[in-house]
């Protein structure tokens, strides 16, 4: 696969538009980013859940790896395009898009999870 294949798959999904974020292409559904292409155009990113990420890495470790830091721990998954299988990347993009739609629906319904309160320090 190459960057154009990744772009074609992403844009083939319902209501997906290409935009830009930090000077590189991204793919959005209703304004929510679910995938990006890296500056080098040799890799992309799909926004999976940690469980989904684990499954893709287990099935295809040469193609998928966690992004670095907290983003990777949260499910942001790097896609190494040179070793990528179009069917597998299509599945990952489909899940990433659905994750974005689910987050949007959760926000719209007002059932957003409350953030934990920070503990006050004793002075």
N, C-alpha and C positions, 0 to 999 in steps of 0.2 A: 504494500500500500504506500501511497504518498499523500501529501497534504491535500491535493485536489480530490483524491478518493474520499478522504475524511470529510472534506467540505461537502462533497456531493451527497454522502450518506446523511450528514447532519441536516442539510437543507432539504432533503427529501422527506423530512418528518413534518407532520402537520403543524402549522402555525409557527414554524421556525424561521427566524431571520438572522442574518449575519450582521454583526456590529463590530465594535472594537473596544478593547479594554487594555489599558497600559500599552498602547501601540502594537497590539497583536489581535488577530481575528478572534471573535468569540461567537457563540451560537446561543440564541435566547428563545425562550418560549414565553410570551406575554411579559417580556422585560427581564425575565430571570435567566441568568447564565447557567447553562448545563454542560457546556463543552467549550474548549478553546484550542487554538493552534498556537504552538510556541513560535517565538521569533525566528528560530532556525528552520522552521517548517519541516523538521525531522521527527517531531513528536507533537502529541496533543494531550489534552487533559479531559477526563470525563468526571463529573461530580456524582460519585456513587456513595452509598452508605458504607460504613466500615465492613459490614458483613458481606455486602456485594463485592467490595474491593478484594476482600480475602479470597472469595470464591474465584474471581477472575485471575488473581495472581497465582492461585493454586493450579488452575487449569492451563494458564499460559504465562509462566514467569518471564519468558524472554520478551513478551509484548507488554505486560502490565507490571507496574511497580507503584508504590505509594509516592506521592509528591513529598517534598521535604517538610519537616516541621509539623506544626499543628494542622496545617491544611491536609497533609497526608494522613495524619491520624484520624481526621474527621471524614475521610473517604475520597478526597481528591486523588485521582489515579492517573498517573502518567501512562500514555500509550506510545510505545516505540513503533513508529509507523513501518520501518523497514522489515520488521519481523511479524507485522500484524496480518491477521486473517480477516478479510472483509466481513464474513458472517459474525465472527466474535466481536469485532468492533461495532458492528451494527447492533448487536445485542446490548453491548455496554452503553452505546448512545441512546438506545431506546429506554433502558432503565434510568439513565441520567436525566433524560427529558421527563420521564414520568415522575422522578423524584422532585424535579423543579415544579411540575404541575401540582403535585401533592402538597408541597410547601406553600404554594400560592393559595390553594384551597383551604389549608389550615389557617392561614393568616386571615383570609376573607371571612371564615366562619367565626373568627374571634377566639378560637380554642388554642391560641399560642401558649406554649408551656411557660409558666412563670419562671423568671430567673431566680436562682437562689440568692437570698439576702446575705450580704457580707456581714461577718461578725464584727461587732464593735470592740475595739480594744479598750481594756481598762486603763485609765490614766492614773 
